[in-house]
Structures are given as structure tokens and as C-alpha cells.
């Protein structure tokens, strides 16, 4: 199978810093807000992805596969430490199916 070729503009190729995510969903789509959390500052959404449930599940499977291969090569990735009381969570669970993420 030949690799897929695609174009990427310079702004997108630079990437965006992120150290957390907030995930919500509706019956028709998943919303993934990638956030940058800096102590003492309001967290900022650096990117938002909107995906169909089917594509979100395919993304999950691909990410799981890539993490397995990464850990086979470089060793286990440590689990995140639970935040202390009063500290904003960098990763939040998904919505209730009808939550407006804004």
C-alpha cells in the first residue's frame, strides 16, 4: 500500500503546544479541544477537532496502536498524576451526549 500524500501549510506544520484536552460529544460528533495549561494563567484552547463518532473510534484505535509501538521501542509511558485539590484538570472526561463545550 502506498503512503497517502498530502499538503500541509507552514502554520499547521509548526504545530500547536498542548498539555491537556477536553473531550465532549453530541449524538452526531465528538469535539476534542486541545488546551495549554500554564500555572497562574487561564487555560487556552490551542486547537479544536470536530469528528464523526466513526472517525473518532478509528482515531482511538490508531492512537492505541501507535502507543503500543512507541512503548515497545522506548518503554512504558507513565500514567498522568491525578491533580491536587483546587488545581484545574488538564484532561477532562467526555460530556453527557448533549453538552455544549462552549
N, C-alpha and C positions, 0 to 999 in steps of 0.2 A: 504494500500500500504506500502510495506517495504521500509525503507530508503536505499538509494544506499550506498554501502560500497566501499571505495576507499583507496588507499595508497597515502601517501604524504611524501616525503623525508624531512629531517630536515632543509635543506637550504630553501626549499619552504615554510615549515611550519612557519619559522621565519617571513616571510612576508617582504615587502619592503616599506620603507616610501614613501609617495606621498602626495602632496598637490595641484596637478593640473593634467590636462590631455589635450592632443592634439588629436583630432579625425579627421581622413581623410578616404576617401573611393575611391575605383575604382568600375567599374561595377560588379566585382566579389567578393570583400571583403571589410571589414571595418578594419581599423588599429587604435588601441587605444594605444597611447603612454602615460604612466603614468609618470609624471615628479615630481622632487623635486626641488622647487624653494626656494633658500636661498638668502636673500638680499645681494647684493655685489658680488654674485658668478654667474657663468654661470649655467642656469638650466640644470639638468641631467635627462635623461630618465632612470628610475629605472626598468621599465618593459614594454614590448610591447606584446599586444594581437592581433592576426590576426583571423578574424572570417568571416564566410559567412554572407551575408545580412540576411538570415532567422534566424540564431542563434543570430545575433546582435539584431534583433527585439524581440526575445524571452528573451534575457538578459534585454532589456529595460523594458519589461512587468514585469519580475520578480523583477527588481530593484524598479519599481514604487510600486508594491505590498508590498515589504519589507519596503519601506519608509512610506507608509500608516500605516502599522502595528507598525513601530517604533514610528511615531508621535502620534498614538493613545495611546501608552503606556507612552512615555516620553515627549510629547509636540512637538509643531511645530519646525522644523529646520529652522533657519533664512537663508534667501537668501544671497549669497555672495555679498559683496560690490563691485561696479564697480572700477577697478583700476584707479589710478590717471594718468594723462598725463605723459608719459615718463617712466612708470613702466610696465614691461613685464606682459602680461596676463598669469595667471596660467591655465586658461581653454580657449581653442580656438575653434571656430566653425569648422565644418567639411570642407573637401576640396570640390572642384568643380566636383568631379567624376573622374578626371584624374590626380589629384595632386600626385606627388611623395613626400611622407613625409620625405624623407632623405635629 
